[in-house]
Amino acid sequence: MLKIAGAAFVILACGWYGITVSQKYAYRPRYLRTLNSALLMLEMEIIYASTLLPEALLRTGERTSQPVSDLFKKTCELMAGDCRYTTGKAWEKALYSTREQMHFTRADLEILNSFGTGLGISEKEEQVKNFRLVREQLVHQERCAEEERLKKERLWRTMGFLIGTTVALVLI
């Protein structure tokens, strides 16, 4: 009886681990989509409403869901709280402090970091180009993330339970 309970525990634990890993593949495309929408809001605030950058970041953060909103709010806080942070440095620091929550890859971070470097330091026409470029790149990353999710999400779920069953059979 104790062996059966132990085997069931091993199967459930491994299955739970597989489900947890598979959820990370589901979060990334969702957060990329949310970030893309947030960048469109930020563009509208800066370019068309002529809102100052810190206020535009704060407004965008307030209208966006977690954890993407943290990126915009943290950037605003860093810009307002400490004079040594330029917009690019504040964006970079906020991006790297929130990257774990959003499950972004190195390529995602490079795209967003290069966007942040040019944020607020050029004319409106250049800003529009910068926003459009980053949104196109994020759409591409979202497609890749969705393909990866379709491939790996089910694999991880299945493998978690299969490995748990295998380990349980070996232990019995």
BELFENQUI-V138254 format. One record per pair of residues at least 12 apart in sequence whose C-alpha atoms are under 10 Angstrom apart, sorted by the first residue. I is the first residue (numbers start at 1). J is the second residue. Records with the same first field share a line. If there is no record, write none. Layout:
BEGIN
I->J / J
END
This chain:
BEGIN
3->168 / 171 / 172
4->168 / 172
6->168 / 171 / 172
7->164 / 165 / 166 / 167 / 168 / 169 / 170 / 171 / 172
8->164 / 165 / 168
9->164 / 168
10->161 / 163 / 164 / 165 / 166 / 167 / 168 / 171
11->160 / 161 / 162 / 163 / 164 / 165 / 166 / 167 / 168 / 169
12->160 / 161 / 164 / 165
13->160 / 161 / 164
14->157 / 158 / 159 / 160 / 161 / 162 / 163 / 164 / 165 / 167
15->156 / 157 / 158 / 159 / 160 / 161 / 162 / 163 / 164 / 165
16->157 / 160 / 161 / 164
17->156 / 157 / 159 / 160 / 161 / 164
18->153 / 154 / 155 / 156 / 157 / 158 / 159 / 160 / 161 / 162 / 163 / 164
19->153 / 154 / 155 / 156 / 157 / 158 / 159 / 160 / 161
20->153 / 156 / 157 / 160
21->152 / 153 / 156 / 157 / 160
22->149 / 150 / 152 / 153 / 154 / 155 / 156 / 157 / 158 / 160
23->149 / 152 / 153 / 154 / 156 / 157
24->101 / 102 / 103 / 104 / 149 / 153
25->103 / 145 / 146 / 147 / 148 / 149 / 150 / 151 / 152 / 153 / 154 / 156
26->103 / 145 / 146 / 148 / 149 / 150 / 152 / 153
27->101 / 102 / 103 / 104 / 145 / 146 / 149
28->101 / 102 / 103 / 104 / 105 / 108 / 141 / 142 / 145 / 146 / 148 / 149
29->102 / 103 / 104 / 138 / 139 / 141 / 142 / 143 / 144 / 145 / 146 / 147 / 148 / 149
30->102 / 142 / 145 / 146
31->65 / 66 / 67 / 68 / 101 / 102 / 103 / 104 / 142
32->68 / 102 / 103 / 104 / 108 / 135 / 138 / 139 / 140 / 141 / 142 / 143 / 145
33->135 / 138 / 139 / 141 / 142 / 143
34->64 / 65 / 66 / 67 / 68 / 69
35->64 / 65 / 67 / 68 / 69 / 71 / 72 / 102 / 112 / 135 / 138
36->68 / 131 / 134 / 135 / 136 / 137 / 138 / 139 / 142
37->60 / 64 / 135
38->57 / 60 / 61 / 63 / 64 / 65 / 68 / 69 / 72 / 135
39->57 / 60 / 64 / 72 / 131 / 132 / 134 / 135
40->60 / 131 / 132 / 135
41->56 / 57 / 59 / 60 / 61 / 63 / 64
42->55 / 56 / 57 / 58 / 59 / 60 / 61 / 72 / 131
43->56 / 57 / 60 / 124 / 127 / 128 / 130 / 131 / 132
44->56 / 60 / 128
45->57 / 59 / 60
46->120 / 124 / 127 / 128
47->123 / 124 / 125 / 127 / 128
48->124
50->124
52->120
53->76 / 79 / 87 / 119 / 120
54->72 / 73 / 75 / 76 / 77 / 78 / 79 / 80 / 87
55->73 / 76 / 80
56->72 / 73 / 76
57->69 / 71 / 72 / 73 / 74 / 75 / 76 / 77
58->70 / 71 / 72 / 73 / 74 / 75 / 76 / 77
59->72 / 73 / 76
60->72 / 73
61->73 / 74 / 75 / 76
66->101 / 102
67->98 / 99 / 100 / 101 / 102
68->95 / 98 / 99 / 101 / 102
69->98
70->94 / 95 / 97 / 98 / 101
71->90 / 91 / 92 / 93 / 94 / 95 / 96 / 97 / 98 / 99 / 102
72->90 / 91 / 94 / 95
73->91 / 94
74->90 / 91 / 93 / 94 / 95 / 97 / 98
75->87 / 88 / 89 / 90 / 91 / 92 / 93 / 94 / 95 / 116
76->90 / 91 / 94
77->90 / 94
78->90 / 91 / 93 / 94
79->91
86->117 / 119 / 120 / 121
87->116 / 117 / 118 / 119 / 120 / 121
88->113 / 114 / 115 / 116 / 117 / 118 / 119 / 120 / 121
89->113 / 116 / 117
90->116 / 117
91->112 / 113 / 114 / 115 / 116 / 117 / 119
92->109 / 110 / 112 / 113 / 114 / 115 / 116 / 117
93->113
95->109 / 112 / 113 / 116
96->109 / 113
104->141 / 145
105->141 / 145
107->137 / 138 / 141
108->137 / 138 / 141 / 142
111->133 / 134 / 135 / 137 / 138 / 141
112->134 / 135 / 137 / 138
114->130 / 134
115->127 / 130 / 131 / 133 / 134 / 135
116->130 / 134
118->130 / 131
119->131
END
